[in-house]
Amino acid sequence: MKRIQMVDLVSQHDKIRAELDLAIARVINSAVFINGPDVKAFGEELAAYTGAKFVIPCANGTDALQIAMMALGLKPGDEVIVPAFTYVATAEVIALLGLTPVLIDVNEQTFCVEPELIEKAITASTKAIVPVHLFGQCADMEQILTLAQKHNLFVIEDTAQAIGAEYTFADGTKKQAGTMGTIGTTSFFPSKNLGCMGDGGALFTNDETLAKKILMIANHGQSVQYIHEEVGVNSRLDTIQAAILRVKLKNLNSYKIARQQAAACYDRYFLDHPNFQIPVRAPKSTHVFHQYTLKLTGVDRKVLREFLASKGVPSMVYYPYPLHLQKAYSNKKYKPGHFPVSELLCEQVISLPISSEMDDEQLEYICSSVTEFCSIQIKNSN
Protein backbone atom coordinates (compact mmCIF):
# COMPACT_ATOMS: atom_id res chain seq x y z
CA MET A 1 0.00 0.00 0.00
CA LYS A 2 1.21 3.51 -0.80
CA ARG A 3 2.11 5.72 2.15
CA ILE A 4 -1.00 7.62 3.23
CA GLN A 5 -0.75 11.40 3.17
CA MET A 6 -3.30 14.11 3.90
CA VAL A 7 -2.83 15.18 0.25
CA ASP A 8 -0.76 13.05 -2.14
CA LEU A 9 0.75 15.66 -4.44
CA VAL A 10 3.57 13.40 -5.63
CA SER A 11 1.13 10.91 -7.16
CA GLN A 12 -0.99 13.72 -8.57
CA HIS A 13 1.99 15.29 -10.27
CA ASP A 14 3.33 11.97 -11.55
CA LYS A 15 0.21 11.55 -13.69
CA ILE A 16 0.71 14.89 -15.42
CA ARG A 17 4.51 15.06 -15.18
CA ALA A 18 5.13 15.38 -18.94
CA GLU A 19 2.70 18.30 -19.26
CA LEU A 20 4.10 20.00 -16.18
CA ASP A 21 7.67 19.63 -17.39
CA LEU A 22 6.78 21.13 -20.76
CA ALA A 23 4.90 24.02 -19.16
CA ILE A 24 7.74 24.84 -16.76
CA ALA A 25 10.36 24.49 -19.52
CA ARG A 26 8.35 26.84 -21.74
CA VAL A 27 8.53 29.56 -19.10
CA ILE A 28 12.22 28.95 -18.35
CA ASN A 29 13.05 29.14 -22.06
CA SER A 30 11.12 32.39 -22.42
CA ALA A 31 12.74 33.89 -19.29
CA VAL A 32 9.53 35.90 -18.74
CA PHE A 33 9.08 35.00 -15.09
CA ILE A 34 6.90 37.96 -14.10
CA ASN A 35 3.61 38.75 -15.88
CA GLY A 36 4.35 36.30 -18.67
CA PRO A 37 1.68 35.21 -21.17
CA ASP A 38 0.73 32.20 -19.02
CA VAL A 39 -0.55 34.52 -16.30
CA LYS A 40 -3.04 36.21 -18.60
CA ALA A 41 -3.98 32.90 -20.22
CA PHE A 42 -4.59 31.27 -16.85
CA GLY A 43 -6.83 34.14 -15.74
CA GLU A 44 -8.88 33.81 -18.92
CA GLU A 45 -9.14 30.02 -18.62
CA LEU A 46 -10.18 30.21 -14.96
CA ALA A 47 -12.80 32.81 -15.88
CA ALA A 48 -14.17 30.45 -18.52
CA TYR A 49 -14.23 27.58 -16.03
CA THR A 50 -15.95 29.47 -13.22
CA GLY A 51 -18.20 31.75 -15.25
CA ALA A 52 -16.71 34.88 -13.68
CA LYS A 53 -16.38 37.78 -16.11
CA PHE A 54 -12.97 38.76 -14.76
CA VAL A 55 -10.25 36.84 -12.92
CA ILE A 56 -7.19 38.67 -11.63
CA PRO A 57 -4.35 36.38 -10.47
CA CYS A 58 -2.26 37.47 -7.49
CA ALA A 59 0.46 36.19 -5.16
CA ASN A 60 -1.64 34.27 -2.62
CA GLY A 61 -5.07 33.91 -1.10
CA THR A 62 -4.38 36.24 1.82
CA ASP A 63 -3.33 39.00 -0.57
CA ALA A 64 -6.51 38.36 -2.52
CA LEU A 65 -8.62 39.14 0.55
CA GLN A 66 -6.62 42.26 1.33
CA ILE A 67 -6.73 43.55 -2.24
CA ALA A 68 -10.49 42.96 -2.31
CA MET A 69 -11.01 45.13 0.76
CA MET A 70 -8.68 47.82 -0.59
CA ALA A 71 -10.47 47.84 -3.94
CA LEU A 72 -13.82 48.31 -2.21
CA GLY A 73 -12.48 51.38 -0.44
CA LEU A 74 -12.95 50.09 3.10
CA LYS A 75 -11.54 52.50 5.69
CA PRO A 76 -10.23 52.13 9.26
CA GLY A 77 -13.15 51.70 11.62
CA ASP A 78 -15.38 50.03 9.04
CA GLU A 79 -16.81 46.76 10.29
CA VAL A 80 -16.51 43.49 8.38
CA ILE A 81 -18.51 40.44 9.45
CA VAL A 82 -16.62 37.13 9.48
CA PRO A 83 -17.22 33.67 10.98
CA ALA A 84 -15.47 32.78 14.24
CA PHE A 85 -14.72 29.29 12.88
CA THR A 86 -12.29 29.82 10.02
CA TYR A 87 -8.61 30.10 9.16
CA VAL A 88 -6.97 33.19 10.60
CA ALA A 89 -6.24 34.83 7.21
CA THR A 90 -9.88 35.84 6.90
CA ALA A 91 -9.63 38.13 9.94
CA GLU A 92 -5.93 38.90 9.57
CA VAL A 93 -6.30 41.20 6.58
CA ILE A 94 -9.20 43.01 8.23
CA ALA A 95 -7.00 43.84 11.21
CA LEU A 96 -4.01 44.78 9.03
CA LEU A 97 -6.11 47.36 7.18
CA GLY A 98 -7.34 48.89 10.44
CA LEU A 99 -10.85 47.58 9.88
CA THR A 100 -12.91 46.00 12.64
CA PRO A 101 -13.61 42.27 12.42
CA VAL A 102 -17.06 41.44 13.75
CA LEU A 103 -17.26 37.75 14.56
CA ILE A 104 -20.38 35.62 14.38
CA ASP A 105 -21.08 31.94 14.94
CA VAL A 106 -21.50 29.27 12.29
CA ASN A 107 -24.07 26.63 11.41
CA GLU A 108 -23.54 23.49 13.47
CA GLN A 109 -24.25 21.22 10.51
CA THR A 110 -22.48 22.83 7.54
CA PHE A 111 -19.82 24.78 9.52
CA CYS A 112 -20.47 27.80 7.27
CA VAL A 113 -21.58 31.22 8.47
CA GLU A 114 -25.16 31.39 9.76
CA PRO A 115 -27.16 34.01 7.76
CA GLU A 116 -29.61 34.68 10.60
CA LEU A 117 -26.72 35.79 12.79
CA ILE A 118 -25.37 38.15 10.13
CA GLU A 119 -28.34 40.49 10.31
CA LYS A 120 -28.12 40.68 14.10
CA ALA A 121 -24.49 41.78 13.82
CA ILE A 122 -25.07 44.58 11.29
CA THR A 123 -24.54 48.14 12.57
CA ALA A 124 -24.22 51.55 10.96
CA SER A 125 -20.47 50.85 10.61
CA THR A 126 -20.87 47.52 8.82
CA LYS A 127 -19.57 47.65 5.27
CA ALA A 128 -18.94 44.05 4.20
CA ILE A 129 -19.60 40.36 4.86
CA VAL A 130 -16.99 37.66 4.26
CA PRO A 131 -18.74 34.29 3.91
CA VAL A 132 -16.16 31.49 4.05
CA HIS A 133 -17.02 28.49 1.90
CA LEU A 134 -15.53 26.13 4.44
CA PHE A 135 -14.08 22.68 3.71
CA GLY A 136 -15.47 22.61 0.16
CA GLN A 137 -19.08 23.79 0.04
CA CYS A 138 -20.78 27.16 -0.31
CA ALA A 139 -22.33 29.15 2.47
CA ASP A 140 -26.01 30.03 1.99
CA MET A 141 -25.32 32.73 -0.58
CA GLU A 142 -28.92 33.45 -1.54
CA GLN A 143 -29.76 34.58 2.00
CA ILE A 144 -26.44 36.38 2.36
CA LEU A 145 -26.83 38.30 -0.90
CA THR A 146 -30.40 39.26 0.04
CA LEU A 147 -29.16 40.65 3.36
CA ALA A 148 -26.30 42.46 1.65
CA GLN A 149 -28.66 44.12 -0.82
CA LYS A 150 -31.05 45.09 1.98
CA HIS A 151 -28.29 46.74 4.01
CA ASN A 152 -26.12 47.96 1.11
CA LEU A 153 -23.14 45.78 2.02
CA PHE A 154 -20.31 44.29 -0.02
CA VAL A 155 -19.92 40.52 -0.12
CA ILE A 156 -16.38 39.13 -0.35
CA GLU A 157 -16.43 35.37 -0.88
CA ASP A 158 -13.54 33.44 0.64
CA THR A 159 -13.38 30.54 -1.80
CA ALA A 160 -9.93 29.21 -0.84
CA GLN A 161 -11.38 25.79 0.02
CA ALA A 162 -14.26 25.50 -2.42
CA ILE A 163 -13.15 26.23 -5.96
CA GLY A 164 -15.39 24.27 -8.32
CA ALA A 165 -18.30 24.03 -5.87
CA GLU A 166 -21.64 25.00 -7.39
CA TYR A 167 -24.51 26.82 -5.68
CA THR A 168 -28.13 26.58 -6.86
CA PHE A 169 -30.48 29.51 -6.29
CA ALA A 170 -34.22 29.15 -5.70
CA ASP A 171 -34.97 29.99 -9.34
CA GLY A 172 -32.69 27.17 -10.52
CA THR A 173 -29.77 29.43 -11.47
CA LYS A 174 -26.41 27.79 -10.77
CA LYS A 175 -23.22 29.70 -10.01
CA GLN A 176 -19.78 28.64 -8.90
CA ALA A 177 -18.20 29.55 -5.59
CA GLY A 178 -16.45 32.90 -5.83
CA THR A 179 -18.65 34.30 -8.61
CA MET A 180 -21.72 35.39 -6.64
CA GLY A 181 -20.58 38.21 -4.39
CA THR A 182 -19.07 41.61 -5.08
CA ILE A 183 -15.63 39.98 -5.19
CA GLY A 184 -14.53 36.39 -4.81
CA THR A 185 -11.09 35.34 -3.61
CA THR A 186 -9.20 32.07 -3.70
CA SER A 187 -5.86 30.47 -2.91
CA PHE A 188 -3.70 28.11 -4.94
CA PHE A 189 -1.66 26.86 -1.99
CA PRO A 190 -0.26 23.45 -3.03
CA SER A 191 -2.73 21.39 -0.98
CA LYS A 192 -5.82 23.15 -2.36
CA ASN A 193 -8.09 21.36 -4.83
CA LEU A 194 -6.46 23.52 -7.50
CA GLY A 195 -2.95 24.04 -6.17
CA CYS A 196 0.29 25.30 -7.64
CA MET A 197 3.87 24.47 -6.57
CA GLY A 198 4.28 27.47 -4.32
CA ASP A 199 2.00 30.35 -3.42
CA GLY A 200 -0.71 31.77 -5.62
CA GLY A 201 -4.16 33.32 -5.49
CA ALA A 202 -6.81 35.09 -7.53
CA LEU A 203 -9.78 37.44 -7.33
CA PHE A 204 -13.09 37.11 -9.22
CA THR A 205 -15.56 39.83 -10.11
CA ASN A 206 -18.27 40.54 -12.67
CA ASP A 207 -17.73 44.31 -12.47
CA GLU A 208 -15.32 45.65 -15.12
CA THR A 209 -14.54 48.87 -13.24
CA LEU A 210 -13.79 46.92 -10.09
CA ALA A 211 -11.65 44.44 -12.04
CA LYS A 212 -9.50 47.29 -13.37
CA LYS A 213 -9.09 48.68 -9.87
CA ILE A 214 -8.13 45.26 -8.46
CA LEU A 215 -5.54 44.80 -11.21
CA MET A 216 -4.13 48.24 -10.52
CA ILE A 217 -3.91 47.75 -6.75
CA ALA A 218 -2.18 44.39 -7.18
CA ASN A 219 0.45 46.14 -9.33
CA HIS A 220 1.62 48.90 -6.97
CA GLY A 221 -1.49 50.98 -7.68
CA GLN A 222 -0.49 51.65 -11.29
CA SER A 223 -2.24 51.00 -14.59
CA VAL A 224 0.54 52.76 -16.51
CA GLN A 225 4.15 52.24 -15.43
CA TYR A 226 5.31 54.86 -12.91
CA ILE A 227 1.86 56.48 -12.75
CA HIS A 228 0.39 55.50 -9.37
CA GLU A 229 -3.31 56.29 -8.99
CA GLU A 230 -3.93 54.21 -5.86
CA VAL A 231 -1.95 52.99 -2.88
CA GLY A 232 -1.26 49.44 -4.00
CA VAL A 233 0.69 46.32 -3.18
CA ASN A 234 3.06 44.04 -5.04
CA SER A 235 1.06 40.85 -5.51
CA ARG A 236 1.78 38.87 -8.66
CA LEU A 237 1.29 35.25 -9.62
CA ASP A 238 4.62 33.96 -10.91
CA THR A 239 4.54 32.89 -14.54
CA ILE A 240 5.81 29.40 -13.69
CA GLN A 241 3.00 28.95 -11.17
CA ALA A 242 0.46 30.15 -13.75
CA ALA A 243 1.81 27.63 -16.27
CA ILE A 244 1.48 24.84 -13.68
CA LEU A 245 -2.06 25.94 -12.83
CA ARG A 246 -3.07 25.90 -16.48
CA VAL A 247 -2.16 22.21 -16.62
CA LYS A 248 -3.95 21.43 -13.38
CA LEU A 249 -7.07 23.42 -14.25
CA LYS A 250 -7.72 21.01 -17.13
CA ASN A 251 -7.86 18.23 -14.52
CA LEU A 252 -9.88 20.05 -11.85
CA ASN A 253 -13.17 18.32 -12.64
CA SER A 254 -11.55 14.88 -12.40
CA TYR A 255 -9.89 15.91 -9.11
CA LYS A 256 -13.29 17.01 -7.81
CA ILE A 257 -14.96 13.73 -8.76
CA ALA A 258 -12.16 11.68 -7.19
CA ARG A 259 -12.48 13.59 -3.90
CA GLN A 260 -16.25 13.14 -3.92
CA GLN A 261 -15.82 9.41 -4.48
CA ALA A 262 -13.37 9.17 -1.58
CA ALA A 263 -15.84 11.08 0.61
CA ALA A 264 -18.63 8.69 -0.39
CA CYS A 265 -16.44 5.76 0.70
CA TYR A 266 -15.88 7.38 4.09
CA ASP A 267 -19.61 8.04 4.35
CA ARG A 268 -20.43 4.36 3.93
CA TYR A 269 -18.23 3.50 6.90
CA PHE A 270 -19.24 6.26 9.27
CA LEU A 271 -22.87 7.07 8.37
CA ASP A 272 -24.49 5.12 11.19
CA HIS A 273 -21.55 5.00 13.57
CA PRO A 274 -22.51 6.34 17.03
CA ASN A 275 -19.19 8.16 17.51
CA PHE A 276 -19.09 10.08 14.21
CA GLN A 277 -21.17 12.55 12.27
CA ILE A 278 -20.26 12.62 8.60
CA PRO A 279 -20.04 15.97 6.77
CA VAL A 280 -23.50 17.43 6.25
CA ARG A 281 -24.03 18.62 2.69
CA ALA A 282 -25.60 22.04 2.37
CA PRO A 283 -28.89 21.62 0.48
CA LYS A 284 -28.07 24.28 -2.16
CA SER A 285 -24.39 23.56 -2.72
CA THR A 286 -22.27 20.78 -4.12
CA HIS A 287 -19.29 19.73 -1.99
CA VAL A 288 -15.78 19.46 -3.44
CA PHE A 289 -14.22 18.11 -0.21
CA HIS A 290 -11.14 20.16 0.32
CA GLN A 291 -11.39 18.45 3.70
CA TYR A 292 -13.34 15.43 4.90
CA THR A 293 -14.21 16.47 8.43
CA LEU A 294 -15.97 14.32 11.01
CA LYS A 295 -17.59 15.47 14.24
CA LEU A 296 -16.67 13.22 17.15
CA THR A 297 -18.92 12.13 20.01
CA GLY A 298 -17.60 10.19 22.99
CA VAL A 299 -14.12 9.90 21.47
CA ASP A 300 -10.90 11.33 22.86
CA ARG A 301 -9.61 13.15 19.78
CA LYS A 302 -6.02 13.39 20.99
CA VAL A 303 -5.84 9.66 21.73
CA LEU A 304 -7.53 8.85 18.41
CA ARG A 305 -5.00 10.93 16.49
CA GLU A 306 -2.12 9.25 18.33
CA PHE A 307 -3.56 5.83 17.52
CA LEU A 308 -4.00 6.71 13.86
CA ALA A 309 -0.46 8.08 13.68
CA SER A 310 0.84 4.80 15.11
CA LYS A 311 -0.93 3.05 12.22
CA GLY A 312 0.57 5.40 9.64
CA VAL A 313 -2.64 7.39 9.16
CA PRO A 314 -2.27 11.18 9.36
CA SER A 315 -5.08 13.43 10.52
CA MET A 316 -5.57 17.13 11.13
CA VAL A 317 -7.69 19.42 13.27
CA TYR A 318 -9.08 22.40 11.33
CA TYR A 319 -9.31 24.43 13.60
CA PRO A 320 -8.28 23.87 17.23
CA TYR A 321 -9.24 27.39 18.38
CA PRO A 322 -11.92 29.82 17.21
CA LEU A 323 -10.79 33.32 16.29
CA HIS A 324 -12.10 35.00 19.44
CA LEU A 325 -9.93 32.74 21.63
CA GLN A 326 -6.76 33.54 19.69
CA LYS A 327 -4.56 36.08 21.51
CA ALA A 328 -4.08 38.20 18.40
CA TYR A 329 -7.84 38.66 17.99
CA SER A 330 -8.96 38.76 21.59
CA ASN A 331 -11.60 41.37 22.27
CA LYS A 332 -13.16 42.24 25.61
CA LYS A 333 -16.65 41.89 24.13
CA TYR A 334 -15.95 38.27 23.10
CA LYS A 335 -15.53 35.83 25.95
CA PRO A 336 -15.39 32.01 26.16
CA GLY A 337 -18.89 30.75 25.47
CA HIS A 338 -19.75 33.69 23.22
CA PHE A 339 -19.73 31.52 20.10
CA PRO A 340 -20.79 28.10 21.40
CA VAL A 341 -21.02 26.31 18.03
CA SER A 342 -17.56 27.43 16.91
CA GLU A 343 -16.07 26.51 20.28
CA LEU A 344 -17.72 23.08 20.24
CA LEU A 345 -16.57 22.38 16.70
CA CYS A 346 -13.00 23.24 17.65
CA GLU A 347 -13.21 20.50 20.27
CA GLN A 348 -15.02 17.91 18.12
CA VAL A 349 -13.76 18.01 14.55
CA ILE A 350 -11.12 15.84 12.93
CA SER A 351 -10.16 15.74 9.26
CA LEU A 352 -9.11 12.52 7.58
CA PRO A 353 -6.83 12.25 4.53
CA ILE A 354 -8.53 13.10 1.28
CA SER A 355 -7.09 13.78 -2.14
CA SER A 356 -7.66 12.99 -5.78
CA GLU A 357 -5.10 10.16 -5.70
CA MET A 358 -6.47 7.99 -2.89
CA ASP A 359 -7.14 4.35 -3.76
CA ASP A 360 -9.56 1.80 -2.32
CA GLU A 361 -6.85 0.05 -0.31
CA GLN A 362 -5.87 3.26 1.46
CA LEU A 363 -9.47 4.22 2.17
CA GLU A 364 -10.26 0.76 3.53
CA TYR A 365 -7.21 0.88 5.78
CA ILE A 366 -8.04 4.36 7.14
CA CYS A 367 -11.66 3.43 7.86
CA SER A 368 -10.77 0.12 9.52
CA SER A 369 -8.11 1.88 11.63
CA VAL A 370 -10.65 4.42 12.89
CA THR A 371 -13.24 1.78 13.69
CA GLU A 372 -10.56 -0.42 15.30
CA PHE A 373 -9.77 2.42 17.69
CA CYS A 374 -13.44 2.74 18.64
CA SER A 375 -13.69 -1.02 19.24
CA ILE A 376 -10.63 -0.95 21.51
CA GLN A 377 -12.05 2.07 23.35
CA ILE A 378 -15.38 0.33 23.94
CA LYS A 379 -13.62 -2.84 25.11
CA ASN A 380 -11.42 -0.91 27.54
CA SER A 381 -14.38 0.97 28.99
CA ASN A 382 -16.25 -2.23 29.85
Secondary structure, 3 states (H helix, E strand, C coil): CCCCCCCCHHHHHHHCHHHHHHHHHHHHHHCCCECCHHHHHHHHHHHHHHCCCEEEEECCHHHHHHHHHHHCCCCCCCEEEEECCCCCHHHHHHHHCCCEEEEECECCCCCCECHHHHHHHCCCCEEEECCECHHHECCCHHHHHHHHHHHCCEEEEECCCCCCCEEECCCCCEEECCCCCCEEEEECCCCCCCCCCCCCEEEEECCHHHHHHHHHHHECCEEECCEECCCCCECCCEHHHHHHHHHHHCCHHHHHHHHHHHHHHHHHHHCCCCCEECCCCCCCECECCCCEEEEECCCCHHHHHHHHHHCCCCCECCCCCCHHHCHHHCECCECCCCCHHHHHHHHHEEEECCCCCCCHHHHHHHHHHHHHHHHHHHHHHC
